[in-house]
């Protein structure tokens, strides 16, 4: 794998990190609010944000790796 593969991998992962983490955060906060039946305090919301960032880091890296792998194999037959 070339240097360009790793550069595109990092660029795609960086571009997707914030939207994906925000999406996971919103879904998890709403799910927890529905489960508890009340609104969350700021400490719980911050905890969900940390959790969402951790999860999205792995999801985005995995997606970016496989997407770039697919693109590089499609270019080289």
C-alpha positions as CSV (number, residue, x, y, z in Angstrom):
1,X,0.0,0.0,0.0
2,X,1.3,3.4,-1.0
3,X,1.5,6.6,0.9
4,X,-1.5,8.0,-0.9
5,X,-3.6,5.1,0.4
6,X,-2.8,6.1,4.0
7,X,-3.3,9.8,3.3
8,X,-6.7,9.2,1.8
9,X,-7.6,6.9,4.7
10,X,-6.7,9.6,7.2
11,X,-8.5,12.3,5.3
12,X,-11.7,10.3,4.9
13,X,-11.7,9.3,8.5
14,X,-11.1,12.9,9.6
15,X,-13.9,14.2,7.5
16,X,-16.4,11.6,8.7
17,X,-15.5,11.7,12.4
18,X,-17.6,14.7,13.5
19,X,-20.8,14.0,11.6
20,X,-20.8,10.3,12.6
21,X,-20.0,11.1,16.3
22,X,-22.8,13.7,16.4
23,X,-25.2,11.2,14.9
24,X,-24.3,8.5,17.4
25,X,-24.5,11.0,20.2
26,X,-28.0,12.3,19.3
27,X,-29.3,8.7,18.9
28,X,-27.9,7.5,22.2
29,X,-29.1,10.6,24.1
30,X,-32.6,10.2,22.7
31,X,-32.6,6.5,23.4
32,X,-31.5,7.0,27.0
33,X,-34.0,9.8,27.6
34,X,-36.8,7.6,26.2
35,X,-35.6,4.7,28.4
36,X,-35.4,6.8,31.6
37,X,-38.5,8.9,30.8
38,X,-36.8,12.2,31.8
39,X,-34.3,14.6,30.4
40,X,-30.6,14.0,31.1
41,X,-28.4,16.2,33.2
42,X,-25.2,17.8,31.7
43,X,-23.0,15.1,33.2
44,X,-24.9,12.3,31.5
45,X,-25.0,14.1,28.2
46,X,-21.3,14.7,28.3
47,X,-20.8,11.0,29.1
48,X,-22.8,10.0,26.1
49,X,-20.7,12.4,23.9
50,X,-17.5,10.7,25.1
51,X,-19.0,7.3,24.4
52,X,-20.2,8.4,21.0
53,X,-16.7,9.7,20.1
54,X,-15.1,6.5,21.1
55,X,-17.5,4.4,19.1
56,X,-17.3,6.6,16.0
57,X,-13.5,6.5,16.0
58,X,-13.6,2.8,15.4
59,X,-16.5,2.9,12.9
60,X,-15.0,5.7,10.9
61,X,-11.5,4.1,10.8
62,X,-12.9,0.7,9.8
63,X,-15.1,2.2,7.1
64,X,-12.4,4.4,5.7
65,X,-9.9,1.5,5.6
66,X,-12.2,-0.8,3.7
67,X,-13.5,1.9,1.4
68,X,-9.9,2.9,0.4
69,X,-8.9,-0.7,0.1
70,X,-11.9,-1.2,-2.3
71,X,-10.9,1.8,-4.3
72,X,-7.3,0.8,-4.6
73,X,-8.2,-2.7,-5.8
74,X,-10.8,-1.3,-8.3
75,X,-8.1,0.9,-9.8
76,X,-5.6,-2.0,-10.2
77,X,-8.0,-4.6,-11.4
